């Protein structure tokens, strides 16, 4: 069933107070050995940080996108996700 909705930008509304929480960035220390693996990976894809909300590997562009380091609960979560996305890139020409 098809439905449609009217959507408004919150900045265009008057008389409504909505608090939008700020993104809390965690303070982590980078792990040197993990950084070395990322930096020295042979035939690595291009690393980009364009989409702050989702990590992904784009085979069409051979690009790996990662959210900000501080968005992860721990440094280990960040590197685990980064390495997971790197595994997708290993099949690229």
Beta strands, then each sheet from edge to edge (+ up, - down):
strand 1: 46-48
strand 2: 56-58
strand 3: 63-65
sheet 1: 1+ 3+ 2-
end
